[in-house]
Amino acid sequence: MCFGRCTRCVGYKLLILALLCIVANILLYFPNGETRFASEHHLSKYVECLHGILGGGFLVLIPAAVFIGLHNDCCGCVGHEDCGKSCVMLSSVLAAFVGILGSGYCIIISALGLSQGPYCFTTVGRNWISPFTESSGGYLLEYNKWSQCQEPRNIVQWNVTLFSILLVLGGIEFILCSIQIINGILGGICGLCCSRQEVSPFFSILSLTIYLFYFPPQTYVC
């Protein structure tokens, strides 16, 4: 069993998730497809944090590229078999930590964006404010108050939908990167990719159990 093959599976999934995060964050900038609110800075401060583009996007693309590339070097570090274990372990685990930082940033900002609500032109006071800041997320269940926001049109629904999507995507990225940390450490310790020596029964059983738990044969074809 080669842990590098599962690393490649994780990499492709992170690639798709990162691209979806970038698209979702871009859509947040253009409510209803209109650009004027972004140019006039009439958007929530959490939209401008680029959590989906930088956090869940580019910072997750880094480990995704590393994980996909590791498959080709599974039995050695750029052709040197004697350092293969260290190469696979260090590069994948360190890259996974970068992904955890990016996805964690995406999760935090998305949660704050949902909690604080959108920045909009309201019927109360007739000015641009964040009317749901004091509700601590309670407005999410008070649909009758959403009509307070007149511009951008349907901005509450727009923000809630996209921030929720980013929160879920960031959470999945976080889980996959955490799985890869375990996968990379076990792959380095056991040397299943590049060592032809016998590994201890304990590590063999442990690694096989974790492998099957996270990547059941009927779900993943690595």
Buried (B, 14 or more C-beta within 10 A) or exposed (E): BBBBBBBBBBBBBBBEBBBBBBBBBEBBBBBEEEEEBBEEEBBBEBBEBBBBBBBBBBBBBBBBBBBBBBBEBBBBBEEEEEBBBEBBBBBBBEBBBBBBBBBBBBBBBBBBBBBBBBBBBBEEEEEBBBBBEEBEEEBBEEEEBBEBBEBBEEBBBBBBBBBBBBBBBBBBBBEBBBBBBBBBBBBBBBBBBBBEEEEEEEBBEBBBEBBEEBBEEEEBEB
